[in-house]
Amino acid sequence: MLVDDHAALAEATAEFLRFSGLDVRTALDGKEALALAKAFRPQLVLCDLRLRDASGLEVVQALETTLDPKQVIFALHTAMTEAEVRSFESQADVQIISKPLTESKLKKLLDELHTKTSS
């Protein structure tokens, strides 16, 4: 599941994920993400850090109560600089992926998902 409040960017990223073989659903805000997660039951949640209606961290924390964190990879997706990401990572217990999403970043997430769901 991809959560991003910039519709064009969300669709472009979703297409990249689909091209990589994933079944992707998109949500354009936190409220939509919570409703979608209940119906879709994603294994990977890639959420923009800065949404219009909530912070991505708040959305991920809410999703962790709905989804089984042992079966889901949660990652925040952001345009922050590497220094900002490192500073934020020390405050949050979630992966931070800098934009744009690249094949190597996606491969790392998928490898982690495979490891988590194989255990």
C-alpha positions in Angstrom: 0.0 0.0 0.0 1.3 3.4 -0.9 0.1 6.6 0.9 1.0 9.9 -0.6 -1.1 13.1 -0.9 0.4 14.1 -4.2 -1.8 12.2 -6.6 0.6 12.4 -9.6 3.6 11.2 -7.6 1.5 8.5 -5.9 0.4 7.1 -9.3 3.9 7.3 -10.7 5.3 5.4 -7.7 2.5 2.9 -7.8 3.2 2.2 -11.4 6.9 1.6 -10.5 5.8 -0.8 -7.8 3.4 -2.6 -10.1 6.1 -2.9 -12.8 8.1 -4.7 -10.0 5.3 -7.2 -9.7 3.5 -5.9 -6.7 -0.3 -5.5 -6.2 -0.5 -1.9 -5.2 -3.4 0.2 -3.7 -3.0 3.9 -3.1 -4.4 6.2 -0.5 -4.2 10.0 -0.7 -4.4 10.7 3.0 -4.2 9.1 6.4 -7.9 8.5 6.8 -8.1 6.8 3.5 -5.0 4.7 4.4 -6.7 3.4 7.5 -9.8 2.4 5.7 -7.9 0.8 2.8 -5.6 -1.2 5.1 -8.6 -2.9 6.7 -9.9 -4.0 3.3 -6.6 -4.6 1.5 -4.4 -6.1 4.3 -1.1 -5.0 2.8 2.3 -6.6 3.5 4.2 -3.4 2.7 3.2 0.1 3.6 5.1 2.9 2.1 3.8 6.2 3.5 4.8 9.7 2.7 6.2 11.4 5.9 4.3 14.7 5.4 0.7 14.2 4.6 -1.9 17.0 4.6 -4.1 15.4 7.3 -1.5 13.8 9.5 2.2 12.9 9.7 3.2 9.7 8.1 4.5 8.5 11.4 1.1 9.0 13.0 -0.5 7.0 10.1 2.0 4.2 10.5 1.5 4.1 14.2 -2.3 3.8 13.7 -1.8 1.1 11.0 0.4 -0.9 13.4 -2.7 -1.3 15.6 -4.8 -2.5 12.7 -2.2 -4.7 10.9 0.1 -7.4 12.3 3.5 -5.7 12.5 5.2 -9.1 12.3 3.7 -9.6 8.8 4.1 -6.0 7.5 7.0 -3.8 6.5 6.3 -0.2 7.3 8.4 2.5 5.7 8.2 6.3 5.5 8.9 7.8 2.2 10.3 11.4 2.2 12.0 14.1 0.2 14.1 15.1 3.3 17.8 15.3 2.9 20.0 12.5 4.1 21.0 14.5 7.3 17.3 15.1 8.1 16.5 11.4 7.6 19.3 10.4 10.0 18.0 12.8 12.6 14.4 11.6 12.2 15.4 7.9 12.2 16.9 8.4 15.7 13.5 9.5 16.9 11.3 7.0 15.1 11.2 3.2 15.1 10.5 2.9 11.4 12.4 2.8 8.2 12.9 6.0 6.3 13.2 5.8 2.5 14.3 8.9 0.6 12.6 9.9 -2.6 12.7 9.0 -5.3 12.1 5.3 -4.8 14.8 3.4 -6.8 15.1 -0.2 -7.8 17.7 -0.8 -5.1 15.6 0.7 -2.4 12.6 -1.3 -3.4 14.7 -4.5 -3.6 15.9 -3.9 0.0 12.2 -3.5 1.2 11.2 -6.6 -0.7 14.1 -8.7 0.6 13.1 -7.6 4.2 9.5 -8.5 3.5 10.5 -11.9 2.2 12.6 -12.5 5.2 9.8 -11.4 7.6 7.1 -13.5 6.0 9.3 -16.6 5.6 10.0 -16.7 9.4 
